[in-house]
Amino acid sequence: MEKFTAKFRPVLISRYGIYSICIACMLLLLSTRLKAQQDTSKKLKEVNVTSSTLPKVQTIIPVQQISNADFSHYAALSVADIAANFAGVNVKDYGGIGGLKTISVRSMGATHTGVQYDGVILNDAQNGQIDLGKFSLYNVQSVTLYNGQAPNIVQPARSFASASILDIKTTRPQLSAAKPYQVSLGGNGGSFGLLNPYLQWQQRVSKQWSVVLNANYTYANGQYKYKENGDGSDTLATRRNSDIKALQTDGALYWAKSDSNKFKIQFNYYNSDRGLPGPVIYYTTQSNQRMQNHDLLVQSAYEYIAKSSFHLLLNSKYSQNYLHYLDPSLPDGAIGSNEHYMQHEFYQSASVGYHILHNWEVSYASDAALTNLFSDVYTNYYQYAFPTRLTLFNAVATDLAFDKWHLQGNLLNTYITDHVKNGIAAASKSAFTPSLSATFQPFLNSGLQLRAFYKDIFRNPTFAEQYYYAVRPRNLDPERTKQYDLGITYQKSFNGFVHDLAVTADAYYNNVRNKIIYLPSRSPETPSVTNLGSVDIKGLDVTLKTDVIPAVGWLGTISVNYTYQNAINVTDPSDSYYLDQIPYTPKNLLNLNAGINYKALGLYYNSTFSSSRYYENNNVPEYYLPSYNVSNASLIYKFLTHSVPVNASFEVNNLFNERYVVLYSYPMPGRSYRLSFQITI
């Protein structure tokens, strides 16, 4: 173990390296502040501009977005809390502030959702799913969900490879010579021992250079009450071993000669130590599992758009993810687990686009990703494979608009080859996957638009599916998925009581073949993974957003997102669960957000309803999970004190103290409170 732990020493060194980077950035900011103030400027009279908050829904593919101005309306603390409000989204939540939170879009699963951080896809080669609970909102400008892919065809080739994209955009400084810096200081505190201070420093170094530095710390004991009625006593128990200590720091250096010639380099470091409370199993001891994460991300981007309509985009990334899982003991006195994992990824992307005509653009993108995974998971009969994977993505795309039509298409080639230190590597794989999309506007200036898209997806097995406790590589075929979508949108602005209205409705059909699933085996340490699944998914996403102005100084907002999904197993007619709804997939999901704002004061209500579902393939009573309806409320007050903006809010989560579970045996917290405060200098 000592020999293996030494391999992870660079991670611990990286932690102190990040602290040094933070200190260096602060010194840089201090040293350049006077220089930045030397720019000549002329102070103009301030002009207040009021614009519509109408969302952008008239796009070639379904898009939903929530910006940072609205985060407080949802009583949200992380990206996962925001993403849960989108139509078609189901967030798996293991409970508590530090609990794992993954996203499934249109019943496709977390492995089919690409999480994009400032234009670059995050990758977990081990499990294929990203924990959204790790991303705080303090440095986030917007969270956007694209079904299919982003509408801009000049993007990395890997961004074409997922069934949907959750795009996280971080804050970019908007400073001037008159105000060359901005400092935001705030924090959250509340139930379960939550303490969450944060700091953001933006600095204009020169006319072309600027810096952003963020840091936040999260502590919570995670002890909340839940209803324990498995033995008929109907008593309240306390959730244990769900504490968290997490430090997140990130920063970016921006250079911009113009909007069409810009560069940035950024880093993000996440360090956490948290308890894993585990499932609630009656008459057994509480879980004492622990998990530590040390994740480092460094990436850069350069974009150039020439007057000749040539478009260049370069992206580079290095990521290092360390995970330590500790389970001191297992039932019946068995020896527990003490596992370490380390992932590295080197990624490079180049994308070019060119306007052949003013209404016709073509693009080509080529990406390369080299990923490896080290682990000390082994037994007397098994040695870990230590896999290294090279993935090449190449995509061509076209975008054409004429009359009332807008057409897009792309073809992606994915090539994957593995190398292993022990055993035999899985066979290399290659696939071509096309995508087509179109919009049609039947009447000019009517606000009505029709849209449709088709997309083919190829998902290769993850390292865990391919090699975890496998004596030889499992003979797994990649998952193949076909998506079909047909939608209608209506968007209009008005001058009366109703200020604006945006409505969308999208019907979709997804078919998943060769679905990779885990089957029970004699030993829980040696899971059986195979291609046994085929799933048909039929659904409907409906969104509505409107702003109303009941009187001068007042503004009301209403947002409703509804999802119907019939996701059934069609693997084998002889199976007992044939045509049954797949696990953890409710047929109906409804999200409501409504608020009223008067001058500096705002009151908002947010509600999420999920219908009943089953946690196993068989839809029988013993696997039934009841429906739930969880509501949050927030009171927001924004004011000036000595010309310093101050934001204060009081939030109540789970307003009606609903006792519910998202995942079987993982009870969620009851009513909780949070107080937030921020000043900006």
N, C-alpha and C positions, 0 to 999 in steps of 0.2 A: 504493500500500500504506500509506503514512503516513496518508493521509486516512482509510482504513478502520480502521486500528489505533486512531485517535483515538476511534472510536465505542466501543471497548472500554475506554477509560480509566476509566469508572465501576467496572469490575470490580476494577482494581488499587487504586482508592481504597477499594472495599469491603473489601479485605483489611486495610488499615490501620484501617478503621472497625471491623472485627471485633476487632482487637487492643484498640482503645479500649474497646469494649463489655466485653471480658474484664476489663480493668483496672478499669473502673467497677463491674462486678459484685463484684470482690474488695473494693473499697473499701466498697461497700454492705454486704457481709457483715461486714466488720470493724466498721463503724459500728453495726450492728444487733445484734451478738452480745451486748453487755452488756444492751441493752434486752430481748432475748429471755429472758435469764436472770433478769429481774426478775419473771417470771410466778410466782405462788404455786403450789406443787405439793407433793404428799405422796408420798414414796417408798414403794412397795409391795414386798413380798417377791416376788422373781422366781419364776415358775412355768414350768417347761419342759413344753411340750405336744407330743406326738408324733401326727402325723396321717398318713393314707394318702396316697401319691403317685399314687393311681389317676387316670389321665387322664379328662377329660370327653369321652366318646364318644357318650353318649345325646343326640344333637342331631338337629335336623331335616334337616341336611345334613352330609356328611362333614367332620369337623374333626380336625386333628392339631396338637399344640402341644408345644414344648420351651421350658421356662422357664430363667431364668438360673442357677438352682441346679444344672442339669444340663449347662450348656454345656461345662464342663471334662471331662465324661464322653466327649465326642465329639472331643476334641483340636481344637477349632474356634477360628479366629481372626476370622472374619467371618460375616455373616449367610448368605453363600453356603454356607459349610461346614455350617451348621445345616440349611438348607433342603434340602441334598442327601440328608438322611437320611429325608425324608418319602416315604411310598408314593406312586407316580404321578409323581414328580418326576425330571426329567433336567436336570442343570446342565451347560451348555456351558462348558468351562473351557479358556482358551487358555494355561494353564500359569503357574507362578510366583506370587509373592505379589501382584504388581501386575497380573496378567493379567486380562482381561475375563472376567466370570462372569455369565451370564444363565440364567434359569430357564424351563423348559418343563414344563407340567403336563398330564398325560394326552395327550401328543403334540400339543398345540395350538399350541405355539410361544410365544416370549417376548412377542409383541405381544398375546396373549390373556390374559396374567397381569397383574392389577393389583397393584402393590406399594403398600401402604398404610402411611403413616408417621403414627402417632398419630391414626388415624381419617381421614386425608386422602390421597387417591390421588396418588402422584408421577407426573409426566407428562414423557415425552421425545417432544415433537411431531416431532422430526427423524427418529428411528429407531424409536420405539415400544417400546423395551426399556430396562430399568434395569440398570445394572451393580451387582450385589449385593456385589461385592468391595470397594466403597467404604464399606460400613457395618460399622464395628467393633462388637464386642459389649459394650464397657465400659459403655455407657449404656443397654443394651437389657434390658428386664425379661422379655420373652417374644417368641417368633416363632411365629406360628400360620398354618396353611394352611387356607383354606376352599375347598372345591369348590363352585362356584356363587357364593355370596355369604355374608356374615356373617349369623347367624340373627336379629340385632336389626333390626327393620324401621325404627326411627328412626335413619337414617344418611343421609349425603349421597347424592344421586341418582346421582352418578358411580360409587359403589360397587356399584350394580346392573348396571353396563355391561360387566363383564369375565366371562370364563368361570370364573376362579378368582381368589382374593384371597390374597396373602401379606401378613399383617398384622404390622408391627413396632411393638411398644409399648416406649417408653422408660421409664427408671426414674423413679418418682414418689416424692418424699421421704416417709418415715414417721417423723417426729420428734415430740418432746414437749418440754414445758417443762423437764423434768429433763435431757434430752439434746437441746439445741437445734441441734446441728450434727453432721455426720459427714463425715470426710475419708478417702477411699480413695486410696492411692498404690501404684502397682505398675508392672510392666513385663514384657516378654517379650524373650528373646534366644535366638539359636540359629543354625542352619545358614543358608547363603547370605547371611551378614552381617547377619542380622536384628537390629535394635535397635528396640524398641517401648515407650517409657515412656508412662504415662498417669496422669491425675489426675481425681478426682471430688470435688467439694465440694458438700455439701448443707447448707442453712442455714434454720432456722426464724426468719423475720423477726418474726412476731407470731403470735397465735393463728390468724389466717386466712391469712397470707401465708408463702410459703416459696420458696426458690430452689435450683436445681440448676445447676452449672456443670461441664462436662467438657472435657478437652483430651487429645489423644493424638497422638504423632508416630511415623511408621513410616519406617524406612530399611532397605533391603536391596540388596545388589549383584546378587542374582538369578542368580548364576552357579552352575549345577548341571550335573552330568554326565548325559549321556543316551547311549543306545546308537545308534550310527550304523552300520547294516549294509547300507545301500543299495548299496554297492560290493562287498559280500562280505567286507570286512575285519573286521567284528564288533568295531570299536573303540569307545572311549568318547570322545565329543566334549563340549565345554563350551558350554552355552547362554550367549550373549552378548546385550548390549543389552536385558536384562530387569530393569534396576535400577529402583528407585522411591524417591522422597522424597515423603511425604504428611503434611500437617498437617490434623487435623480438630478443630474446636471446636464445641461446641453448649451451649446453656443454655436454661433455662425458668424462668418466673416463674408461680407457682401462687397462686390465691386460692380458698378454699373456705369458704363460710359453713356448708355442710353437704354431705352426699353428694349431695343433690339440687339444689344451687345452687353451681356452681363455674365457674371461668374459668382459662385459662392462655394464655400467649403464649410462643413459643419460636423459637429460631433454630438453624440448622445450617450450618456453613461447611466446605467441603472444598477443599483446595488441593493439587494433586499435579503432579509432573513425573516421567514414567516413560518408559522405553524400550519399544518394541514389537518383540520379537525376530523376529516374522514367521515364516512357514512355513519348515521345513527343506527346502531344495532343493539337491540334491547338485551339487557342482562350481560353485557360485555363491558370491558374497561374502555375508557376514552382513548382516542388516538393520541399518540405522542410523536407522530411523524413530523419531520422538519424539511424545509427546502430553502436553499440559498441560491440566489442568482447574481451573477456579475456579468452584465452585458455591455459591450462597447460597440458603437457604430460610428464610423467615420466615412463621410461621403462628400463628393463634390459634383458640381454641374456647371457646364458652360453652354450658353445659348447665343447664337448669332443669326440674325435675319437680315439678309442683304436687300437692297432696293431692287435687285434683279429677281426678287422672289425666291432666292435660295435660302433654305432654312437648315441650320446645323444645330444638333443637340448632342452633347457628350456628357455621360454620367459614369462616375467611378465610385466604388464602395468597398470598404473592408469592414467585416463584422466578426466579433468574437463573443461567443455565448457560452458561459460556464454555468452548470447546474450541479448542485450537490443535494442528493436525496438521501435522507436518513430515516430509517424505521428501526429503532433499537430492538423491538421485540415483536413477534408474531403470536397468534393464538397457540395455545398448548405448549408454550415455552420454546417454540422454534426460534432459531437464530434469525435475527432481522436482516435488513438490507442496509448497505452503506455504499451508495453508487455515485460515481462522478462522471460527468459528461462534459466534453468540450467540443464546440463546433467552431470552425473557421470558414469564412467565405470571402473569396476575392472575385469581384464582379466588375465588368467593363461593358459599356454600351455606347454605340455610335448610331445616330439617326440623322438622316438627311431628307429634306423635302424640297420640291420644286413646283412652282405654278407654271404649268404648260400654257394655260390660259388664265385669265383673271378668276374664272369660276371652276377651274380644274387643277387639282393638286395631286401629285403622286409622291410617295415616300418609300424609303427603304431603311430598315433598322437591323443591326446585327449585335447580338449580345453573347458574352461568354461568362460562365460562372463556374468557379472551381471551389468545391465544398468538401470538407472532410470532417470526420467525427471520431473522437477518441473516447474510450470508456474502459472502466475496469470491471465491467459485467462479464463474469466468466465462472464456470464451475469445473469440476473434475472431468466433465465430459464435453465441455464447450469452451472454446476460445473466441473472444470477440473478433469480428472481421476487420475492424479498423478501416471502414470504407472511405474512399475518395471518389467523388463524382464530378465529371466534367459534363456540363450542359451547354449546348449551343442553340441559340434562338436566332432565326432569320425570318424577317417579315417584310412583305411588300404590301402597300396599301394605296388606295386611290379615293379621292373625294371629288364629287362632281355635283354642281348645283345649276339648275336651269329652269326657267319658268316657275312652276309651282312644285318642282321636284327637288329633292336633295338625296343623293345616293352615295353610299360608302361601301367599300369592300376591301378585304385583306386576306392574305394567305400566309400562314405561319408554319414554318418547319422547325420541329424540335428534335434534337439529337442528344442522346444520353448514353454515356459509357461509364462504367464503374471499374475501380481497381481496389482490391482488398489485400491486406497484409497477411491474413490467415484465411484459409479455405479457398473457395471458388467464387469469383465475382459473377453477378447476374449478367445475362446477355445484354449487349448494347441494343438500344431501341431508337427508332426514328419514325416520325409521323408528320403528315401534312394536315392542317386543320384550317378550314376556310370560315369566313364570317361575312355576312351581307346585311345591310341595313338601309332603310329608306324612309323618307317622310314625304307627305303630300298635303299641300294646303289647297283645299277645294275652292275657297272664296278668299280673295284678297282683303286684308284688313278686317277679317271676321273674328280673329282670335282662335279659330278652329284649325286643328292639324291632326292628320292621321299618320301613324308610324308603324313600322314592323321591322323585325330583325331575326336572322337565323345565325346560330353560332355553334361550331363543333369544338369540343374540348378534349384534350388528351392529358390524363393525370397519371404520372408514373408513381409506383409505390415509394413510400418514404423509407428512410434507413431503418426505422423501427419495424415497419411492415416487412421489409425485405430481409433484414439480418438479425433482428433482436431475438436472442436465444434460438437461432436456427443453425443446426449442425452443418447444413449446406444451404445455399440461397434458395428461397422458396420459389416455386415455379408460378409466379404471379403475372397475369396480364395487366397492362395499364387500364384504368377506368376510361371508358369512352362515353361522352355525354353530348347529346344534341339538345339545343335550346331553340324554341320558337316563341315569338312574342308578337302580339298584335294590339296596338293601343290607340287611344284618342286623347287629345289634350285640348283644353280651352283656357284662354288667358285674356283678361280684359281689365282695364283701369276705368274708373268712373269718377264723377265729380260730386256725387251725393253722399248719402249716409253710408253706403257701401263704397269704400275707397278703391278696392281691387279684389279680384277673384281669380283663382287658379285651380283648375280641376283636371285630374288625369285618371285614366282607367286603362289598365294593361292586363289582358288575358294571356296566359303563357302555358306552354307544355314543355316539360323536360323529360328526357328519357336517359336513364343511366344504365349502361351495360358493364358487365364484369366488375360489379361493385365489390370492393375489397372489404371483407368483414372478418371479425375475430370470432372464433368458435371456442366453446369451453373444452378443456382437456383435463387429463388426470392431474396435472400439476399446474397451479396458477402461475408458476414461474416460466412455463414453456407454453405460451399461447399458440393456438393453431390459427394461422391466417390463410385465407383462401379466397378465390373468386367464386362466390356463390350467389351474388346479389344482382337483381335486375329490378329497377324501380321506375314507375311511371308517376310523374308529378304534373297535376293540372291545377292551375291556380288563377287568382284574380287579385290584383293590387289596385286600390282606389285611394287617391289622395285629394284633399280639399284644403285650401288655405284662403282666408279672406281677412281683410282689415276693414274695420268700420270706424267712423268718426261720429259719435253720438252728439258731441258738442265741442265748442272751441276748447282746446287744451286737453281733450280726451282722445284716447286711441284704444280701440279694442281689437284683439287678434284671436282668431279661431283656426286651429289646424287639426284635421282629422285624417288618420291613415288607417285603412282597413285592408286586411289580407284574408283571403280564403285559399286554402291549399288542401288538395286531396292527393296525398303522396302514398301510394300503395305498393306493396311488394308483389311483383309479377314473376318471380323467379321460377317457380315450379307449381303447377296446379295441384300436385299431390301433397304439397306442404300444408300443414295446419294453419299457417298464417298467410296463405295465398289470398291476395286482394285485401289484406289488412293494412291499416295505416302504419307507416314506419315509426319506430320509437321516437318519443319526445317531439312529435310533430302535431301541434294543435291544428284543427281544421279552421278555426277562426281566431284572428288576432286583431285587436282594435286599440289604437293609440289616440288619445285626445289631449290637446294642449290648448287652453283658453286663458286669456288674461285681459286685464284692463289697466291702462296706464294714464295717470293724471299728473302732468308736469313731472315732478321728481319722484313720484311714488308709483309703484307698480305691484299688482297682486296677480299671481299666476297659479293655475291649477293644471296638473298633469296626471293622466290616468292611463294605465295599461291593463287591458283585459285579455286573458288567454283562456280558450275553451279547454275542455278536458282532453287528456291524451294518455298514452300507454308507454311504459318504460321497457317493454319487451316486444318482440315481434308479434306474439299472439295477443290479439285484442280481447282479452278475457278479464273478468272482474278482479282477479288477484293482482293484475298488473296495471290497474286503473289509477290515474292521477287526476284529482278533481280540478275543475276550473278555478281561476283566481282573478281578482280585480284589485290592483294595487294603485293607490293614489298618492301624489305628492303635492305639496303646496309651498309657495315661496312668496315672501314679502320683500320687495327691493326698494331701497331708498338711495338716490343719487343726489349729492349736493356739493357745494363749494364751501370751503373754509379757508379764508385768507388766500383765495384764488387757487387753492389746491383741490382737485377733484377727489371726492371720497365716494366709494360705493360700499354699501352695507346691505346685507340680506339675512333673513331668518328663514330657514327651511324646515319643513316637517316631512319626513319620508315615511311612507306607509301610513298615511294619515289616519286610516280607520283600523289600524293594528291587525291587518289581515294575516292569518296563520296559513302559510302556503309553502310549497316547494316547487322549484323549477326542475331539479333533478331528484330522483327518488332517494330518500334517506338523507338529503342535504337540506335541512330546514333553513328558511330564510329569516332574516331579522324582522322583528315587529316594529312598532312605531319608534322612530328615532328623530333626533333634532340636530341641526347644524347651524352655526352662526359664522358668517363670512364677513370679512372686512378688508378693504383695499384702498390705499392712497396712491396717487400718481403725482410725481414731482416733475 
